Structure formats: structure tokens, C-alpha cells
Amino acid sequence: MAAYSRLVADVWADPVRERALESDPREFLAGYGLHLPEDVQVRVVRDVADADPDLQVQVESWELAESTGAFVLFVPSLLPVAETELAEDELDSVVAGLDSSCACCCPCCCT
């Protein structure tokens, strides 16, 4: 379900698309090639606490939409990254994304 992944990434990246999702989810889905019959109700869940990150659950909801008459689209809200200070030993272990304990050779061969 690559269309779903693109949809979520676009909503996270673009506030205009996020508003479009909220204003007309059926039309927004159609823009990604995801068309639903008019009699299927579309509900968008944005609250991370209520969103199931399991892609298989999303696929099953899509496949059952016509028979159940409802489709729940999980698009978790993108939470701001918390600012956290790292301790000196934590900083030492994150040297350019490499584990500093591997000092047996040059860092270029560890990537």
C-alpha cells in the first residue's frame, strides 16, 4: 500500500495537504488513487493514542470498507521532536552516527 505511505508522508510534510485531508478525506484519498464508493463513510483518525500503526490493519480496513460501509484512515499526527540534552557519555557513543567503541579501523569502513 505505497499510496498510503505517500499520503501519510505528504500530510506530515505539507500543512496544505493536511488541511485538505481534514476538509475532504474522500477527495484526498482519490488524489492518491484510493477511490471509495459514495456510500462508504470515511473517518480520519489523527490522534496518535487512537491510531494503530499496523499497516496490515489499515489494509484490512480498506479491503472491508465496501462490506462494512466504513473506512477508518489512520494518519498519526506528527509530534514535535522533544529537545533533550545528552550526557557526555551519550555524546561520546554517538560520533557521527558511529559506535565509538569500534576503534579498530578507520570510521569509513564501518559505514
C-alpha angles and dihedrals in degrees: 000000000000091000090063092051091049091047093053093045091049093049090050093048102042127046090198091060090045090057091046090054091051095046099047115004094174092055091043091054090048089056087065094047092261104129123181129188115260092246092060112095115223119211121184119208114199102161108105091214090059098039120097108214092201108117090201090061089052092050092049091049089053093048093049096043096099094049096042096038092228138085122193113202113201112206106161116214114251106244118210114256111255116241109237131175116226123220118241093257090050090052090050091056093052103060106159089325093304130117104249091206088076098079097142094103142005116301093242092074093051095064 
